[in-house]
Amino acid sequence: MRSLISILDFSVEELAGLIATAEDIAEHPEKYWEACRHKTLATLFFEPSTRTRLSFEAAMLELGGNVLGFSEADSSSAAKGESVSDTAKTVSNYANIIAMRHPKEGAPFVASRGATIPVINAGDGGHQHPTQTLADLLTIHREMGRLDNLTIGLCGDLKYGRTVHSLIEAMSRYENIRFVLISPKELMLPDYVRIGVLDKHSIPYTEVTSLEDAIPALDVLYMTRIQRERFDDPAEYERLKDSYVLTAEKMEHAKENMAVLHPLPRVNEISVKVDDDPRAAYFRQTLNGKYMRMALILKLLEEAKRDPVREAIDTDGWVYDQVCRNPKCICQTEQELPQAAKLVEGAYRCIYCEQKV
């Protein structure tokens, strides 16, 4: 039995299989109407979500299954102090698969170690968002016809943007990929992604502050919002929130077949005048997310049926004398979790949040 915590949990071949299944679901939805009959998805959302939660629910319902869960932490026993692990153990008795979103980085990983059913990471703080990446991959594949030989611009909040981090990890495994990282200096890509992914795999990238200068060379432009909820200092958010706005005028300088993606919700970083541009793929992206989550649920449930034993984790190289200081890490709130780190590219990084310790 496997869970999906990071996009790297799946090989390139497995991702291709998910894309093929999602394409088939899009073409022949009636084939899957009862694929998950008598199966239940638990949606454990400890922070607000619209698209991700509803697309998971729509995915399971369209597979003929059932859904239960909550949409905010105050609706769960977390408000009483229950641990993530205990919640996962309990919900395992009521459902067949869990989708979890949590503001603490590493929380879905902790849940997967406690649950006796598959756990899907639906977003953990500013860390990872692998199912959004599945939606991104299918969208790029459908819009561009390929997942290789692409120049991808990532614009906005690259520091806290978990969708950006997961997409970089995924796309770095395809051939001839180049990234253009567009952000203010305060929101540049964190070292654990730059060093641990881009530098480690010798992926070419440039870091710039101007969207106007970068846009003509891009095959894909991935816009992100400046996320108010990730800032400890409201004044810093206000200063940076309007750093980048994609307008119809800027689109005039882009390639005729460039695809514009956005994980949504947008605030004002894409003008509504861009919505009618055929290159604007972000609402198609939301539909693709449902198809990929359907394919993912099918895959994980089938694997759990064949092998119900929880997959063992590789603890080789873990050390227990390093303490994580990241206030957003799950280990800061669940005190009985072991503090552990592993050596990545010359630095010890927390096993939960991957920040340097």
VOBA-1610 file (N, C-alpha, C; in pm, whole numbers, padded with zeros to 5 digits, always signed):
BEGIN
Met+00084-00120+00000Met+00000+00000+00000Met+00088+00125+00000Arg+00056+00215-00090Arg+00133+00338-00101Arg+00047+00460-00074Ser+00115+00568-00036Ser+00053+00700-00027Ser+00121+00791-00127Leu+00063+00908-00150Leu+00127+01010-00233Leu+00153+01131-00146Ile+00279+01150-00109Ile+00319+01263-00026Ile+00396+01364-00110Ser+00482+01316-00196Ser+00561+01400-00286Ser+00541+01350-00428Ile+00551+01439-00525Ile+00538+01398-00664Ile+00647+01297-00701Leu+00759+01299-00627Leu+00868+01205-00654Leu+00836+01064-00609Asp+00723+01045-00540Asp+00682+00909-00503Asp+00644+00827-00626Phe+00616+00892-00737Phe+00581+00823-00861Phe+00692+00840-00963Ser+00722+00734-01034Ser+00821+00738-01141Ser+00761+00809-01263Val+00847+00845-01357Val+00801+00907-01482Val+00706+00813-01554Glu+00736+00684-01550Glu+00649+00586-01616Glu+00511+00581-01549Glu+00509+00590-01416Glu+00381+00590-01346Glu+00302+00718-01375Leu+00371+00830-01386Leu+00303+00954-01422Leu+00242+00943-01561Ala+00314+00880-01653Ala+00260+00860-01788Ala+00135+00773-01783Gly+00136+00673-01696Gly+00019+00588-01681Gly-00101+00664-01626Leu-00076+00753-01528Leu-00185+00835-01474Leu-00241+00929-01580Ile-00154+00988-01659Ile-00199+01078-01766Ile-00284+01001-01865Ala-00242+00879-01901Ala-00319+00798-01995Ala-00457+00764-01939Thr-00462+00729-01811Thr-00591+00699-01747Thr-00679+00823-01744Ala-00622+00937-01708Ala-00698+01061-01704Ala-00753+01097-01841Glu-00674+01079-01944Glu-00721+01105-02080Glu-00838+01014-02116Asp-00830+00888-02074Asp-00938+00794-02101Asp-01065+00831-02025Ile-01048+00876-01900Ile-01163+00921-01822Ile-01231+01039-01890Ala-01150+01132-01942Ala-01205+01249-02010Ala-01283+01210-02135Glu-01235+01109-02205Glu-01298+01065-02329Glu-01416+00972-02305His-01407+00887-02202His-01509+00785-02178His-01548+00781-02030Pro-01609+00886-01979Pro-01640+00891-01836Pro-01734+00780-01789Glu-01820+00734-01878Glu-01916+00632-01839Glu-01851+00500-01800Lys-01730+00475-01847Lys-01659+00352-01812Lys-01623+00347-01663Tyr-01622+00462-01597Tyr-01570+00472-01461Tyr-01678+00506-01358Trp-01805+00507-01400Trp-01912+00554-01312Trp-01927+00471-01184Glu-01888+00345-01188Glu-01902+00260-01069Glu-01768+00199-01026Ala-01659+00261-01069Ala-01526+00207-01041Ala-01495+00205-00892Cys-01552+00300-00816Cys-01527+00307-00671Cys-01656+00287-00590Arg-01744+00208-00644Arg-01869+00180-00573Arg-01838+00116-00437His-01903+00165-00333His-01885+00117-00195His-01749+00155-00136Lys-01679+00248-00200Lys-01553+00300-00146Lys-01577+00442-00095Thr-01501+00481+00008Thr-01520+00613+00069Thr-01389+00690+00076Leu-01393+00815+00033Leu-01282+00908+00045Leu-01306+01000+00164Ala-01208+01011+00253Ala-01215+01107+00364Ala-01133+01230+00328Thr-01197+01346+00325Thr-01128+01472+00296Thr-01102+01544+00428Leu-00977+01542+00471Leu-00936+01604+00598Leu-00865+01735+00565Phe-00941+01844+00562Phe-00886+01973+00522Phe-00879+02065+00644Phe-00756+02081+00694Phe-00731+02160+00814Phe-00713+02308+00782Glu-00720+02345+00654Glu-00719+02486+00615Glu-00808+02502+00493Pro-00854+02625+00465Pro-00954+02646+00360Pro-00906+02602+00222Ser-01001+02554+00142Ser-00974+02513+00005Ser-01106+02512-00071Thr-01101+02551-00195Thr-01219+02539-00282Thr-01194+02435-00389Arg-01101+02465-00482Arg-01077+02377-00595Arg-01028+02239-00555Thr-00929+02233-00467Thr-00871+02103-00434Thr-00974+02014-00364Arg-01040+02068-00263Arg-01137+01986-00189Arg-01253+01945-00279Leu-01311+02041-00351Leu-01426+02007-00434Leu-01389+01916-00550Ser-01267+01931-00604Ser-01229+01842-00714Ser-01206+01700-00664Phe-01154+01684-00541Phe-01144+01551-00482Phe-01283+01490-00462Glu-01375+01571-00410Glu-01509+01520-00387Glu-01577+01485-00519Ala-01564+01574-00619Ala-01622+01545-00750Ala-01560+01420-00811Ala-01429+01406-00796Ala-01361+01288-00850Ala-01417+01159-00792Met-01430+01154-00659Met-01479+01032-00597Met-01625+01006-00630Leu-01706+01109-00632Leu-01848+01092-00664Leu-01866+01045-00808Glu-01786+01097-00899Glu-01797+01056-01039Glu-01742+00916-01063Leu-01667+00864-00966Leu-01623+00724-00971Leu-01722+00632-00901Gly-01832+00689-00855Gly-01935+00608-00791Gly-01913+00586-00643Gly-01818+00656-00583Gly-01787+00638-00443Gly-01855+00738-00353Asn-01818+00737-00225Asn-01875+00825-00123Asn-01766+00915-00066Val-01809+01024-00003Val-01716+01121+00055Val-01763+01159+00195Leu-01668+01167+00288Leu-01694+01224+00420Leu-01573+01305+00461Gly-01589+01392+00560Gly-01474+01470+00604Gly-01513+01605+00660Phe-01414+01695+00668Phe-01435+01830+00719Phe-01352+01927+00638Ser-01389+02055+00647Ser-01324+02156+00562Ser-01247+02262+00640Glu-01237+02246+00770Glu-01156+02337+00851Glu-01121+02270+00982Ala-01008+02310+01041Ala-00958+02244+01161Ala-01056+02254+01277Asp-01129+02366+01285Asp-01222+02385+01396Asp-01336+02285+01395Ser-01356+02219+01279Ser-01462+02120+01269Ser-01414+01980+01308Ser-01289+01968+01347Ser-01232+01838+01379Ser-01181+01837+01523Ser-01137+01721+01567Ser-01082+01710+01702Ser-00944+01772+01715Ala-00890+01823+01604Ala-00765+01899+01613Ala-00784+02020+01703Ala-00908+02073+01705Ala-00937+02187+01792Ala-00925+02149+01940Lys-00931+02020+01968Lys-00916+01972+02106Lys-00774+01926+02135Gly-00688+01936+02033Gly-00549+01896+02053Gly-00513+01759+02000Glu-00603+01694+01926Glu-00570+01562+01873Glu-00457+01570+01771Ser-00369+01473+01774Ser-00255+01472+01683Ser-00299+01430+01544Val-00218+01467+01445Val-00242+01428+01306Val-00242+01276+01293Ser-00147+01212+01360Ser-00137+01066+01351Ser-00261+00998+01408Asp-00309+01047+01523Asp-00428+00987+01582Asp-00551+01009+01495Thr-00561+01126+01435Thr-00672+01151+01343Thr-00669+01053+01227Ala-00551+01032+01170Ala-00539+00940+01056Ala-00572+00797+01095Lys-00527+00756+01214Lys-00557+00620+01260Lys-00708+00600+01276Thr-00775+00702+01333Thr-00919+00692+01355Thr-00996+00689+01223Val-00962+00782+01134Val-01035+00791+01007Val-01012+00667+00921Ser-00902+00598+00941Ser-00877+00475+00867Ser-00985+00370+00891Asn-01058+00382+01002Asn-01165+00289+01033Asn-01296+00324+00962Tyr-01301+00443+00901Tyr-01426+00491+00841Tyr-01418+00506+00690Ala-01298+00501+00632Ala-01282+00531+00489Ala-01181+00435+00427Asn-01167+00444+00295Asn-01073+00361+00221Asn-00950+00437+00175Ile-00959+00570+00177Ile-00848+00654+00130Ile-00869+00794+00187Ile-00758+00863+00214Ile-00761+00996+00276Ile-00695+01098+00184Ala-00758+01215+00170Ala-00693+01332+00111Ala-00680+01436+00221Met-00558+01479+00250Met-00534+01571+00362Met-00466+01699+00317Arg-00523+01812+00360Arg-00455+01941+00349Arg-00432+01993+00490His-00312+02047+00512His-00276+02091+00647His-00179+02208+00637Pro-00190+02308+00726Pro-00099+02422+00719Pro+00044+02391+00764Lys+00063+02281+00839Lys+00196+02246+00886Lys+00269+02157+00785Glu+00392+02195+00755Glu+00471+02121+00657Glu+00511+01985+00712Gly+00483+01881+00635Gly+00514+01745+00677Gly+00397+01671+00739Ala+00282+01739+00760Ala+00168+01675+00826Ala+00115+01554+00750Pro+00097+01558+00617Pro+00048+01439+00547Pro+00146+01320+00556Phe+00276+01350+00562Phe+00374+01242+00580Phe+00353+01174+00715Val+00331+01254+00820Val+00305+01198+00952Val+00175+01117+00950Ala+00073+01170+00884Ala-00055+01098+00874Ala-00038+00963+00804Ser+00044+00961+00701Ser+00063+00835+00626Ser+00131+00729+00709Arg+00209+00770+00810Arg+00275+00672+00896Arg+00178+00618+01002Gly+00069+00690+01026Gly-00028+00643+01123Gly-00146+00571+01060Ala-00182+00609+00940Ala-00300+00554+00873Ala-00276+00410+00828Thr-00385+00336+00815Thr-00379+00201+00759Thr-00444+00198+00621Ile-00467+00316+00564Ile-00518+00331+00428Ile-00431+00434+00356Pro-00437+00442+00223Pro-00353+00539+00151Pro-00387+00684+00190Val-00285+00767+00197Val-00300+00909+00226Val-00248+00989+00107Ile-00326+01088+00065Ile-00286+01177-00044Ile-00259+01315+00015Asn-00142+01367-00012Asn-00107+01502+00031Asn-00179+01603-00060Ala-00276+01675-00004Ala-00350+01776-00079Ala-00297+01916-00050Gly-00172+01923-00002Gly-00108+02051+00027Gly-00069+02062+00172Asp+00061+02083+00199Asp+00107+02099+00338Asp+00190+02226+00351Gly+00123+02331+00400Gly+00191+02459+00418Gly+00252+02509+00288Gly+00375+02555+00295Gly+00445+02602+00176Gly+00535+02496+00117His+00509+02369+00149His+00602+02262+00117His+00572+02194-00016Gln+00465+02112-00021Gln+00437+02031-00138Gln+00288+02036-00173His+00258+02013-00300His+00118+02001-00345His+00116+01908-00466Pro+00140+01778-00445Pro+00160+01689-00559Pro+00038+01670-00649Thr-00085+01676-00594Thr-00199+01656-00684Thr-00225+01777-00772Gln-00186+01896-00727Gln-00191+02011-00817Gln-00091+01991-00929Thr+00023+01932-00896Thr+00124+01904-00998Thr+00072+01803-01100Leu-00005+01706-01055Leu-00067+01613-01151Leu-00157+01689-01248Ala-00234+01783-01195Ala-00318+01866-01282Ala-00233+01948-01378Asp-00122+02001-01328Asp-00032+02081-01412Asp+00028+01997-01524Leu+00070+01876-01491Leu+00132+01789-01592Leu+00034+01755-01702Leu-00088+01719-01665Leu-00188+01687-01767Leu-00219+01809-01852Thr-00226+01926-01789Thr-00255+02049-01863Thr-00143+02081-01962Ile-00019+02073-01916Ile+00094+02099-02007Ile+00093+01998-02121His+00067+01873-02089His+00065+01767-02192His-00044+01793-02295Arg-00162+01834-02248Arg-00274+01857-02340Arg-00257+01987-02419Glu-00197+02088-02357Glu-00180+02216-02424Glu-00063+02217-02521Met+00049+02155-02480Met+00173+02161-02558Met+00199+02034-02638Gly+00133+01924-02601Gly+00154+01798-02671Gly+00277+01723-02628Arg+00342+01769-02519Arg+00465+01703-02474Arg+00497+01749-02333Leu+00590+01679-02269Leu+00640+01718-02136Leu+00791+01735-02138Asp+00850+01744-02255Asp+00993+01766-02266Asp+01018+01882-02362Asn+01145+01925-02369Asn+01183+02034-02460Asn+01097+02159-02439Leu+01096+02207-02315Leu+01014+02322-02280Leu+01093+02423-02197Thr+01062+02550-02219Thr+01111+02657-02131Thr+00992+02703-02048Ile+01004+02687-01916Ile+00892+02711-01825Ile+00925+02830-01736Gly+00840+02931-01741Gly+00855+03045-01653Gly+00767+03030-01531Leu+00825+03048-01414Leu+00752+03040-01287Leu+00755+03180-01225Cys+00637+03238-01205Cys+00632+03381-01171Cys+00553+03406-01044Gly+00610+03486-00953Gly+00540+03529-00834Gly+00605+03482-00706Asp+00528+03411-00626Asp+00575+03363-00496Asp+00643+03228-00512Leu+00772+03229-00530Leu+00847+03104-00546Leu+00900+03052-00413Lys+00895+03134-00310Lys+00944+03094-00178Lys+00842+03007-00106Tyr+00719+03051-00101Tyr+00614+02979-00028Tyr+00523+02899-00121Gly+00541+02913-00251Gly+00451+02850-00348Gly+00475+02700-00359Arg+00398+02622-00282Arg+00418+02476-00281Arg+00391+02415-00418Thr+00301+02477-00497Thr+00274+02424-00631Thr+00398+02436-00719Val+00471+02545-00702Val+00595+02566-00777Val+00699+02461-00741His+00714+02437-00611His+00814+02340-00566His+00786+02201-00623Ser+00660+02159-00618Ser+00625+02026-00670Ser+00641+02019-00821Leu+00605+02127-00891Leu+00617+02126-01037Leu+00763+02119-01080Ile+00850+02190-01012Ile+00993+02184-01044Ile+01045+02041-01026Glu+01008+01977-00916Glu+01052+01839-00892Glu+01004+01747-01003Ala+00880+01765-01046Ala+00825+01678-01150Ala+00890+01703-01285Met+00896+01828-01329Met+00944+01859-01463Met+01094+01840-01477Ser+01166+01839-01365Ser+01311+01821-01372Ser+01350+01682-01420Arg+01255+01591-01424Arg+01286+01454-01468Arg+01263+01433-01617Tyr+01220+01538-01686Tyr+01199+01527-01831Tyr+01316+01592-01904Glu+01334+01555-02029Glu+01451+01598-02105Glu+01437+01742-02155Asn+01550+01811-02153Asn+01563+01945-02211Asn+01459+02043-02154Ile+01453+02047-02022Ile+01367+02143-01953Ile+01454+02257-01900Arg+01406+02377-01918Arg+01476+02496-01867Arg+01375+02581-01791Phe+01416+02632-01675Phe+01328+02715-01594Phe+01374+02861-01594Val+01278+02951-01598Val+01303+03092-01576Val+01226+03129-01449Leu+01299+03166-01344Leu+01241+03192-01213Leu+01223+03341-01196Ile+01095+03386-01194Ile+01062+03529-01196Ile+00999+03566-01062Ser+01071+03642-00982Ser+01019+03676-00850Ser+01095+03795-00793Pro+01035+03865-00694Pro+01114+03962-00618Pro+01217+03887-00534Lys+01322+03954-00496Lys+01430+03888-00422Lys+01380+03828-00291Glu+01278+03889-00230Glu+01226+03839-00103Glu+01151+03707-00118Leu+01110+03673-00241Leu+01028+03553-00263Leu+01095+03457-00361Met+01228+03456-00361Met+01302+03366-00450Met+01286+03221-00405Leu+01314+03131-00496Leu+01304+02988-00470Leu+01391+02949-00351Pro+01339+02868-00257Pro+01420+02829-00141Pro+01535+02738-00180Asp+01638+02737-00098Asp+01758+02660-00128Asp+01732+02511-00142Tyr+01638+02456-00063Tyr+01620+02311-00068Tyr+01566+02266-00203Val+01499+02358-00278Val+01455+02325-00413Val+01565+02360-00513Arg+01624+02476-00498Arg+01729+02517-00592Arg+01848+02422-00588Ile+01896+02393-00466Ile+02013+02307-00452Ile+01976+02160-00464Gly+01867+02122-00394Gly+01831+01980-00388Gly+01770+01926-00515Val+01720+02012-00603Val+01657+01964-00727Val+01730+02019-00849Leu+01730+02151-00867Leu+01786+02209-00989Leu+01936+02186-01000Asp+02011+02224-00896Asp+02156+02207-00902Asp+02195+02059-00901Lys+02124+01981-00821Lys+02155+01838-00810Lys+02144+01768-00945His+02044+01806-01024His+02020+01739-01152His+02069+01821-01272Ser+02145+01927-01244Ser+02203+02012-01349Ser+02098+02065-01446Ile+01985+02108-01390Ile+01878+02166-01471Ile+01908+02314-01495Pro+01913+02359-01619Pro+01943+02500-01642Pro+01830+02591-01596Tyr+01866+02703-01533Tyr+01766+02799-01488Tyr+01829+02936-01478Thr+01745+03037-01488Thr+01787+03175-01465Thr+01690+03238-01366Glu+01740+03329-01285Glu+01657+03400-01188Glu+01651+03547-01230Val+01530+03597-01252Val+01512+03734-01300Val+01401+03799-01217Thr+01391+03930-01228Thr+01285+04003-01158Thr+01183+04062-01254Ser+01208+04056-01386Ser+01119+04119-01484Ser+01040+04015-01562Leu+00907+04018-01551Leu+00821+03932-01632Leu+00823+03974-01777Glu+00824+04105-01802Glu+00823+04156-01940Glu+00943+04107-02018Asp+01060+04104-01956Asp+01181+04061-02025Asp+01180+03910-02050Ala+01116+03834-01963Ala+01122+03688-01971Ala+01019+03627-02065Ile+00904+03692-02080Ile+00790+03627-02144Ile+00811+03585-02290Pro+00889+03656-02372Pro+00900+03615-02512Pro+00961+03475-02533Ala+01041+03429-02440Ala+01111+03301-02458Ala+01035+03182-02402Leu+00921+03204-02339Leu+00856+03098-02262Leu+00760+03013-02346Asp+00761+02883-02320Asp+00660+02793-02374Asp+00541+02781-02278Val+00571+02786-02149Val+00470+02778-02044Val+00499+02889-01944Leu+00394+02963-01906Leu+00406+03062-01800Leu+00317+03019-01685Tyr+00378+02993-01571Tyr+00304+02947-01452Tyr+00299+03062-01354Met+00184+03127-01347Met+00164+03240-01257Met+00122+03191-01119Thr+00164+03260-01015Thr+00120+03229-00879Thr+00084+03358-00807Arg-00005+03347-00709Arg-00040+03463-00630Arg+00059+03479-00515Ile+00071+03601-00467Ile+00146+03626-00343Ile+00052+03587-00229Gln+00091+03487-00151Gln-00001+03424-00057Gln-00001+03493+00080Arg-00108+03565+00107Arg-00121+03637+00233Arg-00103+03544+00353Glu-00159+03422+00345Glu-00160+03331+00459Glu-00023+03276+00495Arg+00076+03293+00408Arg+00211+03243+00437Arg+00300+03348+00503Phe+00251+03471+00514Phe+00333+03580+00568Phe+00306+03600+00717Asp+00413+03608+00794Asp+00400+03643+00935Asp+00385+03794+00955Asp+00436+03872+00859Asp+00433+04018+00868Asp+00336+04073+00763Pro+00218+04123+00801Pro+00121+04177+00705Pro+00178+04290+00619Ala+00266+04370+00676Ala+00323+04482+00601Ala+00409+04431+00485Glu+00480+04321+00508Glu+00562+04262+00402Glu+00473+04212+00289Tyr+00359+04152+00323Tyr+00264+04107+00220Tyr+00213+04225+00138Glu+00173+04331+00205Glu+00118+04447+00135Glu+00221+04507+00039Arg+00346+04503+00079Arg+00452+04559-00006Arg+00475+04477-00131Leu+00455+04345-00122Leu+00490+04256-00233Leu+00373+04206-00315Lys+00249+04227-00268Lys+00134+04157-00325Lys+00109+04188-00473Asp+00146+04307-00520Asp+00121+04343-00659Asp+00248+04343-00743Ser+00342+04257-00708Ser+00471+04256-00778Ser+00457+04223-00926Tyr+00364+04133-00961Tyr+00349+04092-01100Tyr+00202+04082-01136Val+00167+04143-01249Val+00032+04134-01304Val+00043+04103-01452Leu-00014+03991-01495Leu-00014+03953-01636Leu-00132+04021-01704Thr-00104+04102-01805Thr-00207+04177-01876Thr-00213+04133-02022Ala-00320+04176-02090Ala-00333+04146-02233Ala-00219+04209-02312Glu-00173+04326-02267Glu-00062+04392-02336Glu+00066+04310-02326Lys+00092+04252-02210Lys+00212+04169-02195Lys+00201+04041-02276Met+00080+03988-02290Met+00060+03867-02369Met+00092+03888-02517Glu+00089+04013-02563Glu+00122+04041-02703Glu+00266+04005-02736His+00351+03998-02634His+00493+03969-02657His+00526+03819-02637Ala+00425+03739-02607Ala+00446+03596-02584Ala+00430+03516-02713Lys+00480+03394-02709Lys+00464+03304-02824Lys+00316+03277-02851Glu+00284+03247-02978Glu+00145+03225-03015Glu+00085+03102-02948Asn+00170+03007-02911Asn+00118+02884-02849Asn+00159+02870-02703Met+00206+02979-02642Met+00242+02971-02501Met+00118+02940-02417Ala+00132+02853-02318Ala+00022+02820-02228Ala+00040+02893-02095Val-00067+02956-02047Val-00065+03024-01917Val-00138+02937-01816Leu-00067+02898-01711Leu-00124+02817-01604Leu-00125+02898-01475His-00214+02859-01385His-00223+02921-01252His-00294+02822-01162Pro-00242+02794-01043Pro-00308+02696-00955Pro-00437+02748-00895Leu-00461+02880-00903Leu-00579+02944-00848Leu-00590+02921-00697Pro-00653+03009-00621Pro-00726+03125-00671Pro-00633+03239-00710Arg-00676+03317-00805Arg-00600+03438-00837Arg-00658+03553-00757Val-00578+03653-00737Val-00625+03776-00675Val-00630+03881-00785Asn-00514+03937-00819Asn-00512+04031-00932Asn-00387+04012-01018Glu-00321+03895-01003Glu-00197+03874-01078Glu-00219+03835-01224Ile-00343+03803-01262Ile-00379+03787-01402Ile-00503+03871-01429Ser-00493+03964-01521Ser-00608+04047-01556Ser-00718+03959-01615Val-00843+03992-01582Val-00956+03915-01638Val-00961+03928-01789Lys-00897+04029-01844Lys-00894+04045-01990Lys-00812+03936-02058Val-00729+03867-01981Val-00650+03756-02037Val-00735+03630-02050Asp-00846+03623-01977Asp-00926+03501-01973Asp-00973+03455-02110Asp-01001+03549-02199Asp-01052+03514-02332Asp-00941+03477-02430Asp-00818+03493-02390Asp-00705+03455-02475Asp-00700+03302-02482Pro-00693+03242-02600Pro-00690+03095-02610Pro-00571+03031-02540Arg-00470+03111-02510Arg-00353+03058-02440Arg-00376+03049-02289Ala-00483+03107-02239Ala-00515+03102-02097Ala-00573+02965-02064Ala-00494+02881-01996Ala-00532+02741-01973Ala-00575+02715-01829Tyr-00583+02818-01745Tyr-00598+02792-01601Tyr-00735+02738-01561Phe-00840+02769-01636Phe-00968+02708-01601Phe-00979+02566-01658Arg-00917+02542-01772Arg-00905+02403-01821Arg-00822+02320-01724Gln-00727+02385-01662Gln-00640+02321-01563Gln-00721+02266-01445Thr-00825+02337-01402Thr-00907+02289-01291Thr-00982+02161-01329Leu-01029+02152-01452Leu-01096+02030-01499Leu-00996+01916-01507Asn-00877+01945-01557Asn-00773+01842-01564Asn-00739+01789-01425Gly-00747+01877-01324Gly-00721+01833-01187Gly-00818+01727-01142Lys-00945+01741-01179Lys-01043+01639-01142Lys-01010+01506-01209Tyr-00976+01511-01338Tyr-00944+01387-01408Tyr-00823+01316-01347Met-00721+01394-01313Met-00600+01333-01257Met-00624+01280-01116Arg-00707+01347-01039Arg-00738+01295-00905Arg-00822+01168-00915Met-00907+01158-01015Met-00980+01033-01039Met-00882+00921-01070Ala-00788+00948-01159Ala-00688+00847-01196Ala-00604+00807-01075Leu-00568+00905-00991Leu-00486+00879-00873Leu-00561+00792-00772Ile-00686+00825-00745Ile-00766+00746-00651Ile-00775+00601-00698Leu-00800+00582-00826Leu-00808+00447-00881Leu-00677+00372-00862Lys-00565+00439-00888Lys-00435+00374-00877Lys-00404+00333-00733Leu-00423+00425-00640Leu-00388+00395-00500Leu-00480+00291-00439Leu-00608+00294-00473Leu-00699+00192-00420Leu-00668+00055-00478Glu-00633+00049-00603Glu-00597-00080-00665Glu-00470-00135-00603Glu-00372-00050-00578Glu-00249-00097-00516Glu-00275-00142-00373Ala-00361-00070-00300Ala-00394-00109-00162Ala-00467-00243-00160Lys-00547-00268-00262Lys-00619-00396-00270Lys-00521-00510-00291Arg-00421-00488-00376Arg-00321-00593-00403Arg-00227-00612-00286Asp-00190-00502-00221Asp-00094-00509-00111Asp-00137-00414+00000Pro-00214-00463+00098Pro-00269-00376+00202Pro-00168-00336+00310Val-00045-00386+00303Val+00056-00354+00403Val+00118-00218+00370Arg+00129-00132+00469Arg+00186+00001+00450Arg+00330-00009+00402Glu+00364+00070+00302Glu+00499+00070+00246Glu+00600+00120+00350Ala+00708+00048+00365Ala+00812+00088+00461Ala+00887+00210+00408Ile+00930+00296+00498Ile+01008+00412+00457Ile+01157+00382+00476Asp+01235+00443+00391Asp+01380+00425+00395Asp+01439+00524+00495Thr+01488+00472+00606Thr+01546+00559+00710Thr+01699+00560+00705Asp+01757+00500+00602Asp+01903+00502+00589Asp+01952+00647+00581Gly+02048+00679+00661Gly+02104+00813+00660Gly+02035+00911+00752Trp+01929+00869+00818Trp+01863+00959+00913Trp+01952+00976+01036Val+01956+01098+01086Val+02028+01126+01210Val+01930+01194+01306Tyr+01949+01170+01435Tyr+01852+01216+01533Tyr+01911+01319+01629Asp+02023+01380+01594Asp+02083+01481+01681Asp+02075+01620+01617Gln+01988+01635+01517Gln+01969+01763+01449Gln+01827+01812+01477Val+01811+01938+01515Val+01681+01991+01555Val+01630+02090+01451Cys+01507+02069+01404Cys+01444+02159+01307Cys+01394+02284+01378Arg+01425+02402+01322Arg+01382+02529+01380Arg+01272+02595+01297Asn+01222+02528+01195Asn+01119+02585+01109Asn+00987+02592+01186Pro+00935+02711+01217Pro+00811+02720+01296Pro+00689+02664+01224Lys+00700+02644+01093Lys+00588+02592+01015Lys+00592+02440+01001Cys+00693+02375+01059Cys+00707+02230+01049Cys+00614+02159+01148Ile+00561+02046+01109Ile+00471+01969+01196Ile+00540+01924+01323Cys+00673+01911+01320Cys+00744+01865+01440Cys+00744+01971+01550Gln+00707+02094+01518Gln+00703+02199+01620Gln+00575+02196+01703Thr+00471+02133+01650Thr+00343+02129+01721Thr+00310+01991+01775Glu+00366+01886+01716Glu+00341+01750+01764Glu+00470+01703+01831Gln+00480+01730+01959Gln+00607+01722+02030Gln+00663+01580+02042Glu+00579+01480+02031Glu+00631+01344+02044Glu+00690+01289+01915Leu+00683+01367+01808Leu+00748+01323+01684Leu+00899+01324+01702Pro+00968+01222+01652Pro+01113+01224+01662Pro+01173+01332+01574Gln+01268+01408+01626Gln+01341+01504+01546Gln+01444+01426+01465Ala+01436+01438+01334Ala+01529+01362+01249Ala+01561+01443+01125Ala+01678+01420+01070Ala+01722+01489+00949Ala+01801+01393+00863Lys+01815+01429+00736Lys+01897+01349+00645Lys+01987+01443+00564Leu+02100+01390+00523Leu+02199+01470+00451Leu+02159+01481+00304Val+02141+01604+00255Val+02105+01630+00116Val+02198+01736+00061Glu+02279+01697-00037Glu+02371+01791-00101Glu+02453+01872+00001Gly+02507+01801+00098Gly+02598+01862+00193Gly+02535+01932+00311Ala+02401+01926+00323Ala+02333+01992+00435Ala+02230+01897+00494Tyr+02216+01903+00626Tyr+02113+01823+00691Tyr+01978+01894+00680Arg+01877+01818+00636Arg+01744+01872+00617Arg+01641+01789+00691Cys+01545+01856+00751Cys+01440+01791+00829Cys+01365+01690+00743Ile+01334+01573+00799Ile+01263+01470+00722Ile+01119+01509+00695Tyr+01065+01605+00768Tyr+00925+01644+00751Tyr+00910+01761+00654Cys+00982+01869+00677Cys+00963+01991+00598Cys+01074+02017+00496Glu+01184+01944+00506Glu+01299+01953+00415Glu+01377+02084+00428Gln+01347+02161+00531Gln+01425+02282+00555Gln+01558+02245+00622Lys+01659+02329+00599Lys+01791+02306+00659Lys+01782+02317+00811Val+01846+02224+00882Val+01843+02226+01028Val+01976+02275+01083
//
